[in-house]
Amino acid sequence: MTGVMDAAVAAAREAGATRLLGIKVSIGEANEAVEDALRFAFEALAEADPFTEGASLELTMVRPRSICLECGHEYEHDLYDRFCPACDSFATELIAGRELTIDSIEVDLLES
């Protein structure tokens, strides 16, 4: 979460913001990140800096999604069951669920 906060703060300051108000983040469940731990870390980091104090975090957890290399079927699954439900092949490729993306940031700007 430190990297997310650092990137968001840098982008906000580069845009001339006076304050970071919120961050929207998508994170894949295959990263095995714990949502409560991410929220706790964000809140601790946000409180440590007046620029980010009170900022909100909107998390979207992305379910793992794979494509079967045998039959082409795309499907969602849990972290451990990656067999294709259409043909039972284990020749699959993870196509979603490992990402970590800052989708947007909300800032307060100086008025001119």
C-alpha positions in Angstrom: 0.0 0.0 0.0 3.0 2.3 0.5 3.7 2.2 -3.2 0.1 2.9 -4.1 0.1 5.9 -1.7 3.5 7.2 -3.0 2.3 7.0 -6.6 -1.0 8.7 -5.9 0.6 11.5 -3.9 3.2 12.1 -6.6 0.5 12.3 -9.3 -1.6 14.6 -7.1 1.2 17.0 -6.4 2.3 17.0 -10.1 -1.3 18.0 -11.0 -1.1 20.9 -8.5 -3.4 19.5 -5.9 -3.5 20.9 -2.4 -4.8 17.6 -1.0 -5.4 14.0 -1.9 -9.1 13.2 -1.2 -9.4 9.6 -2.3 -7.9 6.7 -4.3 -9.7 4.0 -6.3 -7.7 0.8 -6.6 -8.3 -2.6 -8.3 -6.3 -5.5 -6.9 -6.4 -9.1 -8.0 -7.3 -11.8 -5.5 -4.5 -13.9 -6.8 -2.1 -11.5 -5.1 -3.4 -12.9 -1.9 -3.8 -9.5 -0.5 -6.1 -9.2 2.6 -8.7 -6.4 2.1 -8.8 -5.5 5.8 -5.0 -5.3 5.9 -4.9 -3.1 2.9 -7.5 -0.7 4.4 -5.7 -0.6 7.7 -2.4 0.2 6.0 -4.0 2.9 3.9 -5.6 4.6 6.9 -2.3 4.5 8.8 -0.4 6.0 5.8 -3.1 8.6 5.2 -3.1 9.8 8.8 0.6 10.3 8.8 0.6 13.2 6.3 -1.6 16.3 6.3 -1.7 16.1 2.4 -3.5 12.7 2.6 -5.2 12.9 6.0 -8.9 11.8 5.7 -8.4 10.4 2.2 -10.7 7.6 1.3 -9.9 4.2 -0.3 -12.2 2.4 -2.7 -11.0 -1.1 -3.3 -12.2 -3.4 -6.0 -11.1 -7.0 -5.6 -10.7 -8.7 -9.0 -11.5 -12.5 -9.1 -9.0 -14.8 -10.8 -9.9 -15.4 -14.4 -8.3 -17.9 -16.8 -8.5 -19.1 -20.3 -8.1 -22.7 -21.3 -5.3 -23.2 -23.8 -7.0 -26.4 -25.0 -10.6 -25.3 -25.8 -10.4 -21.5 -25.4 -13.0 -21.3 -22.6 -12.7 -18.3 -20.3 -13.8 -18.7 -16.7 -13.5 -17.3 -13.1 -12.2 -19.5 -10.4 -10.8 -19.5 -6.9 -7.1 -19.4 -6.2 -6.5 -23.1 -6.3 -9.0 -24.7 -8.7 -7.7 -23.8 -12.2 -9.0 -26.8 -14.1 -11.1 -25.8 -17.1 -14.8 -26.4 -16.2 -15.5 -27.0 -19.9 -12.9 -29.7 -20.8 -11.2 -30.4 -17.4 -7.8 -29.4 -18.8 -5.1 -27.9 -16.5 -3.5 -26.2 -19.6 -4.7 -22.8 -18.6 -3.4 -19.3 -18.4 -4.3 -16.7 -15.8 -5.6 -13.5 -17.6 -6.9 -11.6 -14.6 -6.6 -11.6 -10.8 -2.9 -10.6 -10.4 -3.3 -6.9 -11.2 -2.7 -3.9 -8.9 -4.0 -0.8 -10.6 -4.7 2.7 -9.4 -7.9 3.4 -11.3 -8.3 7.0 -10.2 -7.4 9.6 -7.6 -9.6 12.4 -6.3 -7.8 15.7 -5.4 -8.5 19.2 -4.2 -7.0 21.8 -6.5 -6.0 25.4 -5.9 -8.5 27.8 -7.4 -7.0 30.5 -9.7 
